[in-house]
Amino acid sequence: MLKVEVVGKNGFEPSNSNKEYAVKKLSKLEQYFEDEGELQARVVCKVYPTYHKVEITVPTKNVLLRSEVMEKDIYAAIDCSIDKLMKQVRKYKTKFKDNSNKDGIKEVAALYEEKEEVTPRFVRDKQIELEPMTKEEALDQMELLGHDFFVYLDKNTHKTNVIYLRDDGDYAVIETKTK
């Protein structure tokens, strides 16, 4: 049996429909574990100005499943987080194929087709011309471009810096220095 705890953080209180949705989606995991007894899942929902974040943790006796997803909609974040967990189950199943029944994981392919693993690769080199600007101007440029980071030449220090959007919705700057 799967016991699900759904909690909110950062001022977000999950509604009953949010909780029911998470429980319904997580119940799909239950069938992949044998002899686990009572499975427990913790779903943490957070809200930020431009997105929702969902973190799901499912500790089992053989493996810790954990996913963290940011989406504009809470339901989409839950769906994507469950998909990540399923990917972890598939990876674990493949890694320990010979011992899958012993380790408590049933066949996963029944509900989810095996997705081809894609290894990340470099697909493009890009050159940019750095213009001197303040971090406020760099932030404006980053937001205009719709990116989550921006490289610029600091107007005061004349060093290359990177401004970026943090997971918590705030901004930060990486300042470079030379040896």
Backbone as CSV, one residue per row, in Angstrom:
resi,resn,N_x,N_y,N_z,CA_x,CA_y,CA_z,C_x,C_y,C_z
1,MET,0.843,-1.181,0.000,0.000,0.000,0.000,0.884,1.239,0.000
2,LEU,0.487,2.234,-0.761,1.241,3.472,-0.883,0.597,4.554,-0.031
3,LYS,1.389,5.120,0.860,0.925,6.213,1.703,1.587,7.490,1.180
4,VAL,0.773,8.479,0.807,1.284,9.700,0.194,1.014,10.889,1.105
5,GLU,2.059,11.676,1.337,1.951,12.915,2.091,2.216,14.064,1.117
6,VAL,1.264,14.969,0.978,1.398,16.121,0.089,1.419,17.379,0.948
7,VAL,2.525,18.119,0.866,2.674,19.335,1.667,3.066,20.506,0.770
8,GLY,2.814,21.701,1.264,3.181,22.908,0.540,4.252,23.681,1.273
9,LYS,4.994,24.473,0.518,6.014,25.347,1.089,5.968,26.673,0.351
10,ASN,6.684,27.660,0.881,6.750,29.007,0.290,5.367,29.643,0.183
11,GLY,4.525,29.399,1.164,3.204,30.018,1.179,2.169,29.320,0.328
12,PHE,2.502,28.184,-0.254,1.544,27.455,-1.083,0.905,26.346,-0.265
13,GLU,-0.406,26.294,-0.275,-1.150,25.238,0.407,-1.866,24.415,-0.659
14,PRO,-1.426,23.157,-0.875,-2.073,22.336,-1.903,-3.557,22.130,-1.592
15,SER,-4.373,22.262,-2.627,-5.806,22.044,-2.460,-6.076,20.541,-2.374
16,ASN,-7.294,20.180,-2.021,-7.672,18.764,-1.983,-7.535,18.129,-3.353
17,SER,-7.880,18.879,-4.413,-7.763,18.316,-5.764,-6.292,18.117,-6.140
18,ASN,-5.391,19.019,-5.686,-3.953,18.829,-5.909,-3.487,17.538,-5.226
19,LYS,-3.927,17.357,-3.989,-3.524,16.180,-3.226,-4.060,14.897,-3.852
20,GLU,-5.338,14.904,-4.235,-5.952,13.725,-4.845,-5.266,13.378,-6.158
21,TYR,-4.907,14.397,-6.936,-4.235,14.188,-8.216,-2.876,13.522,-7.990
22,ALA,-2.106,14.032,-7.029,-0.790,13.466,-6.730,-0.912,12.016,-6.263
23,VAL,-1.871,11.746,-5.397,-2.077,10.382,-4.893,-2.444,9.445,-6.041
24,LYS,-3.355,9.883,-6.894,-3.791,9.058,-8.041,-2.611,8.736,-8.961
25,LYS,-1.811,9.744,-9.283,-0.673,9.540,-10.183,0.395,8.656,-9.540
26,LEU,0.657,8.871,-8.271,1.678,8.076,-7.586,1.265,6.627,-7.378
27,SER,-0.027,6.366,-7.379,-0.482,4.991,-7.172,0.023,4.058,-8.279
28,LYS,0.414,4.619,-9.420,0.970,3.806,-10.514,2.292,3.143,-10.110
29,LEU,3.022,3.780,-9.209,4.307,3.231,-8.770,4.150,1.977,-7.924
30,GLU,3.049,1.906,-7.221,2.817,0.832,-6.264,2.980,-0.555,-6.885
31,GLN,2.523,-0.700,-8.118,2.531,-2.017,-8.752,3.931,-2.510,-9.113
32,TYR,4.931,-1.638,-9.095,6.273,-2.031,-9.495,7.125,-2.536,-8.343
33,PHE,6.568,-2.550,-7.159,7.339,-2.992,-6.007,6.629,-4.144,-5.310
34,GLU,7.375,-5.208,-5.123,6.853,-6.375,-4.423,7.444,-6.423,-3.025
35,ASP,6.729,-6.996,-2.135,7.251,-7.270,-0.790,7.862,-6.046,-0.114
36,GLU,7.363,-4.884,-0.432,7.887,-3.668,0.185,7.102,-3.308,1.440
37,GLY,5.958,-3.931,1.610,5.109,-3.513,2.710,4.479,-2.185,2.358
38,GLU,4.473,-1.279,3.306,3.871,0.030,3.052,4.902,0.986,2.464
39,LEU,4.661,1.425,1.245,5.509,2.431,0.610,5.053,3.813,1.053
40,GLN,6.011,4.709,1.230,5.664,6.075,1.590,6.239,7.021,0.556
41,ALA,5.454,8.015,0.189,5.897,9.035,-0.753,5.639,10.396,-0.138
42,ARG,6.572,11.288,-0.327,6.410,12.664,0.162,6.453,13.584,-1.050
43,VAL,5.409,14.379,-1.195,5.296,15.328,-2.302,5.337,16.731,-1.707
44,VAL,6.331,17.511,-2.120,6.470,18.881,-1.640,6.178,19.814,-2.811
45,CYS,5.177,20.665,-2.634,4.777,21.614,-3.674,5.190,23.014,-3.233
46,LYS,5.876,23.713,-4.116,6.310,25.079,-3.820,5.828,25.988,-4.941
47,VAL,5.588,27.237,-4.601,5.150,28.197,-5.604,6.155,29.345,-5.659
48,TYR,6.460,29.761,-6.871,7.346,30.889,-7.123,6.606,31.834,-8.062
49,PRO,7.121,33.025,-8.270,6.387,33.996,-9.092,6.031,33.506,-10.506
50,THR,6.902,32.708,-11.115,6.641,32.314,-12.504,6.451,30.811,-12.719
51,TYR,6.546,30.011,-11.654,6.401,28.571,-11.836,6.075,27.883,-10.516
52,HIS,5.692,26.606,-10.635,5.485,25.734,-9.476,6.609,24.705,-9.486
53,LYS,7.009,24.278,-8.314,8.039,23.261,-8.193,7.468,22.103,-7.384
54,VAL,7.666,20.891,-7.875,7.210,19.696,-7.179,8.406,18.780,-6.961
55,GLU,8.599,18.384,-5.709,9.655,17.443,-5.338,8.978,16.202,-4.767
56,ILE,9.318,15.040,-5.311,8.735,13.791,-4.822,9.864,12.872,-4.374
57,THR,9.715,12.302,-3.186,10.687,11.356,-2.661,9.946,10.085,-2.260
58,VAL,10.445,8.948,-2.756,9.863,7.646,-2.419,10.998,6.732,-1.972
59,PRO,11.209,6.600,-0.653,12.245,5.679,-0.189,11.720,4.244,-0.194
60,THR,12.500,3.338,-0.762,12.159,1.915,-0.719,13.316,1.201,-0.025
61,LYS,13.179,-0.075,0.195,14.257,-0.769,0.897,15.505,-0.930,0.028
62,ASN,15.359,-0.806,-1.297,16.505,-1.016,-2.180,16.997,0.220,-2.904
63,VAL,16.154,1.216,-3.030,16.536,2.394,-3.806,15.727,3.599,-3.330
64,LEU,16.331,4.779,-3.429,15.626,6.015,-3.114,15.235,6.669,-4.429
65,LEU,13.948,6.803,-4.668,13.462,7.481,-5.864,13.205,8.936,-5.513
66,ARG,13.711,9.849,-6.340,13.509,11.270,-6.070,13.459,12.038,-7.372
67,SER,12.510,12.963,-7.442,12.423,13.818,-8.619,12.078,15.232,-8.195
68,GLU,12.495,16.173,-9.018,12.250,17.582,-8.760,11.985,18.237,-10.113
69,VAL,10.815,18.885,-10.243,10.419,19.460,-11.522,9.823,20.845,-11.310
70,MET,10.114,21.738,-12.257,9.535,23.080,-12.249,8.693,23.245,-13.512
71,GLU,7.453,23.648,-13.337,6.532,23.890,-14.450,5.637,25.073,-14.104
72,LYS,4.992,25.627,-15.099,4.094,26.761,-14.855,2.819,26.339,-14.141
73,ASP,2.446,25.078,-14.273,1.196,24.559,-13.713,1.529,23.442,-12.728
74,ILE,0.846,23.408,-11.600,1.112,22.398,-10.573,0.839,20.979,-11.083
75,TYR,-0.206,20.816,-11.878,-0.547,19.485,-12.395,0.514,19.000,-13.384
76,ALA,1.007,19.902,-14.218,2.068,19.544,-15.156,3.339,19.171,-14.395
77,ALA,3.629,19.886,-13.312,4.805,19.580,-12.497,4.679,18.190,-11.864
78,ILE,3.485,17.856,-11.403,3.264,16.520,-10.829,3.461,15.456,-11.901
79,ASP,2.871,15.659,-13.075,3.009,14.695,-14.176,4.467,14.481,-14.560
80,CYS,5.201,15.571,-14.738,6.606,15.471,-15.136,7.445,14.808,-14.047
81,SER,7.102,15.079,-12.804,7.832,14.483,-11.701,7.607,12.968,-11.658
82,ILE,6.378,12.547,-11.895,6.078,11.102,-11.952,6.830,10.463,-13.117
83,ASP,6.869,11.145,-14.260,7.613,10.620,-15.412,9.088,10.420,-15.059
84,LYS,9.665,11.363,-14.325,11.061,11.227,-13.902,11.241,10.014,-12.994
85,LEU,10.294,9.826,-12.088,10.378,8.663,-11.197,10.305,7.366,-11.995
86,MET,9.425,7.336,-12.982,9.291,6.137,-13.814,10.581,5.865,-14.585
87,LYS,11.230,6.920,-15.031,12.508,6.776,-15.729,13.555,6.178,-14.788
88,GLN,13.531,6.609,-13.533,14.462,6.057,-12.551,14.188,4.576,-12.312
89,VAL,12.918,4.206,-12.253,12.559,2.797,-12.058,13.061,1.971,-13.241
90,ARG,12.865,2.493,-14.462,13.344,1.780,-15.658,14.862,1.627,-15.624
91,LYS,15.553,2.695,-15.239,17.017,2.658,-15.183,17.477,1.639,-14.143
92,TYR,16.838,1.651,-12.999,17.184,0.713,-11.941,16.899,-0.713,-12.384
93,LYS,15.761,-0.903,-13.027,15.372,-2.231,-13.521,16.392,-2.743,-14.527
94,THR,16.830,-1.882,-15.430,17.804,-2.270,-16.443,19.151,-2.587,-15.810
95,LYS,19.550,-1.763,-14.851,20.846,-1.935,-14.211,20.926,-3.255,-13.455
96,PHE,19.834,-3.624,-12.821,19.802,-4.847,-12.028,18.829,-5.857,-12.617
97,LYS,18.873,-6.002,-13.927,17.928,-6.843,-14.659,17.852,-8.260,-14.099
98,ASP,18.986,-8.874,-13.841,18.994,-10.259,-13.387,18.380,-10.432,-11.999
99,ASN,18.405,-9.407,-11.197,17.889,-9.489,-9.840,16.597,-8.709,-9.654
100,SER,15.879,-8.415,-10.739,14.727,-7.521,-10.634,13.657,-8.036,-9.677
101,ASN,13.353,-9.315,-9.692,12.333,-9.817,-8.770,12.835,-9.804,-7.341
102,LYS,14.106,-10.126,-7.161,14.690,-10.118,-5.836,14.703,-8.704,-5.258
103,ASP,14.933,-7.709,-6.123,15.023,-6.330,-5.660,13.669,-5.652,-5.544
104,GLY,12.612,-6.345,-5.900,11.298,-5.785,-5.665,10.711,-4.990,-6.808
105,ILE,11.340,-4.993,-7.976,10.785,-4.219,-9.085,10.215,-5.167,-10.133
106,LYS,8.961,-4.987,-10.454,8.301,-5.787,-11.481,8.611,-5.203,-12.849
107,GLU,8.085,-5.843,-13.860,8.249,-5.348,-15.224,7.622,-3.971,-15.352
108,VAL,8.351,-3.051,-15.917,7.892,-1.674,-16.041,7.279,-1.423,-17.412
109,ALA,7.654,-2.183,-18.381,7.219,-1.924,-19.755,5.718,-2.067,-19.947
110,ALA,5.037,-2.659,-19.016,3.597,-2.861,-19.161,2.843,-1.550,-19.372
111,LEU,3.150,-0.529,-18.595,2.440,0.738,-18.733,3.222,1.798,-19.483
112,TYR,4.536,1.729,-19.393,5.370,2.753,-20.019,6.306,2.106,-21.029
113,GLU,6.276,2.602,-22.242,7.178,2.080,-23.264,8.596,2.502,-22.914
114,GLU,9.529,1.638,-23.266,10.926,1.991,-23.029,11.270,3.166,-23.928
115,LYS,11.785,4.215,-23.313,12.207,5.380,-24.081,13.701,5.275,-24.311
116,GLU,14.119,5.624,-25.498,15.528,5.553,-25.834,16.291,6.608,-25.040
117,GLU,17.339,6.179,-24.366,18.168,7.107,-23.615,18.998,7.918,-24.591
118,VAL,18.993,9.214,-24.418,19.755,10.098,-25.285,20.879,10.703,-24.467
119,THR,22.098,10.525,-24.951,23.251,11.097,-24.286,23.417,12.540,-24.736
120,PRO,23.481,13.474,-23.796,23.654,14.873,-24.189,24.957,15.062,-24.961
121,ARG,24.942,15.942,-25.920,26.134,16.215,-26.713,26.153,17.691,-27.078
122,PHE,27.316,18.180,-27.455,27.415,19.559,-27.901,26.846,19.639,-29.309
123,VAL,25.939,20.558,-29.530,25.334,20.686,-30.847,25.612,22.037,-31.482
124,ARG,26.193,22.958,-30.694,26.410,24.288,-31.245,27.449,25.041,-30.426
125,ASP,28.316,25.752,-31.102,29.213,26.704,-30.457,28.705,28.085,-30.826
126,LYS,28.651,28.953,-29.865,28.113,30.289,-30.112,29.110,31.325,-29.628
127,GLN,29.314,32.327,-30.425,30.177,33.426,-30.031,29.302,34.649,-29.803
128,ILE,29.626,35.370,-28.744,28.866,36.586,-28.448,29.834,37.744,-28.274
129,GLU,29.344,38.917,-28.537,30.130,40.118,-28.324,29.687,40.712,-26.991
130,LEU,30.624,40.810,-26.064,30.288,41.307,-24.733,30.244,42.823,-24.743
131,GLU,29.148,43.346,-24.244,29.000,44.785,-24.137,29.044,45.180,-22.669
132,PRO,29.760,46.249,-22.356,29.793,46.700,-20.966,28.402,47.136,-20.511
133,MET,27.989,46.639,-19.355,26.683,47.011,-18.793,26.663,46.731,-17.305
134,THR,25.673,47.289,-16.638,25.481,47.025,-15.216,24.713,45.715,-15.073
135,LYS,24.686,45.181,-13.856,23.937,43.933,-13.665,22.438,44.145,-13.859
136,GLU,21.946,45.343,-13.585,20.527,45.635,-13.820,20.216,45.623,-15.311
137,GLU,21.129,46.192,-16.120,20.943,46.171,-17.575,21.032,44.735,-18.110
138,ALA,21.953,43.950,-17.535,22.092,42.551,-17.946,20.817,41.769,-17.610
139,LEU,20.240,42.038,-16.450,18.984,41.391,-16.063,17.877,41.734,-17.048
140,ASP,17.789,43.007,-17.428,16.784,43.421,-18.419,16.976,42.672,-19.740
141,GLN,18.227,42.554,-20.182,18.515,41.850,-21.437,18.138,40.367,-21.334
142,MET,18.492,39.764,-20.197,18.174,38.353,-19.992,16.661,38.123,-20.060
143,GLU,15.902,38.974,-19.383,14.444,38.834,-19.379,13.844,39.102,-20.757
144,LEU,14.408,40.069,-21.488,13.919,40.334,-22.847,14.135,39.141,-23.765
145,LEU,15.263,38.450,-23.577,15.565,37.273,-24.398,14.786,36.038,-23.945
146,GLY,14.272,36.057,-22.712,13.549,34.899,-22.186,14.483,33.781,-21.757
147,HIS,15.735,34.099,-21.471,16.702,33.095,-21.033,16.756,33.043,-19.515
148,ASP,17.398,31.989,-18.982,17.560,31.915,-17.536,18.987,32.268,-17.113
149,PHE,19.823,32.702,-18.082,21.140,33.228,-17.761,21.558,34.208,-18.853
150,PHE,22.564,35.036,-18.543,23.044,36.016,-19.510,24.489,36.346,-19.180
151,VAL,25.365,36.329,-20.193,26.778,36.635,-20.030,26.993,38.090,-20.443
152,TYR,27.724,38.844,-19.612,27.953,40.256,-19.927,29.291,40.722,-19.373
153,LEU,29.737,41.872,-19.846,30.954,42.502,-19.356,30.540,43.577,-18.359
154,ASP,30.974,43.431,-17.111,30.586,44.383,-16.081,31.179,45.755,-16.379
155,LYS,30.322,46.759,-16.363,30.710,48.129,-16.701,31.743,48.691,-15.725
156,ASN,31.661,48.297,-14.468,32.559,48.848,-13.444,33.874,48.084,-13.321
157,THR,33.807,46.754,-13.328,35.016,45.948,-13.097,35.696,45.510,-14.389
158,HIS,34.987,45.608,-15.519,35.488,45.179,-16.836,35.822,43.685,-16.850
159,LYS,35.075,42.909,-16.091,35.242,41.455,-16.056,33.986,40.797,-16.607
160,THR,34.157,39.585,-17.125,33.035,38.821,-17.651,32.249,38.231,-16.493
161,ASN,30.931,38.474,-16.490,30.055,37.964,-15.447,28.891,37.213,-16.075
162,VAL,28.247,36.397,-15.259,27.046,35.679,-15.683,25.955,35.958,-14.664
163,ILE,24.820,36.451,-15.133,23.656,36.623,-14.263,22.715,35.472,-14.580
164,TYR,22.082,34.907,-13.546,21.203,33.763,-13.792,20.017,33.758,-12.834
165,LEU,18.967,33.046,-13.253,17.758,32.868,-12.465,17.937,31.637,-11.591
166,ARG,17.804,31.807,-10.287,17.937,30.693,-9.340,16.631,29.903,-9.273
167,ASP,16.699,28.697,-8.752,15.510,27.854,-8.595,14.457,28.485,-7.697
168,ASP,14.897,29.337,-6.760,13.941,29.948,-5.840,13.285,31.201,-6.416
169,GLY,13.594,31.544,-7.691,12.980,32.688,-8.347,13.780,33.975,-8.218
170,ASP,14.843,33.970,-7.431,15.706,35.141,-7.299,16.803,35.090,-8.361
171,TYR,17.612,36.150,-8.415,18.700,36.231,-9.379,20.028,36.226,-8.645
172,ALA,21.071,35.787,-9.337,22.428,35.782,-8.771,23.406,36.101,-9.897
173,VAL,24.606,36.522,-9.497,25.645,36.866,-10.469,26.888,36.042,-10.141
174,ILE,27.473,35.441,-11.162,28.776,34.785,-11.028,29.790,35.784,-11.576
175,GLU,30.687,36.199,-10.706,31.725,37.149,-11.097,33.017,36.379,-11.357
176,THR,33.638,36.646,-12.487,34.872,35.949,-12.822,36.065,36.736,-12.318
177,LYS,37.153,35.991,-12.113,38.427,36.648,-11.790,39.518,35.835,-12.444
178,THR,40.587,36.490,-12.779,41.696,35.810,-13.440,42.812,35.557,-12.444
179,LYS,43.595,34.533,-12.739,44.721,34.172,-11.850,45.900,35.042,-12.147
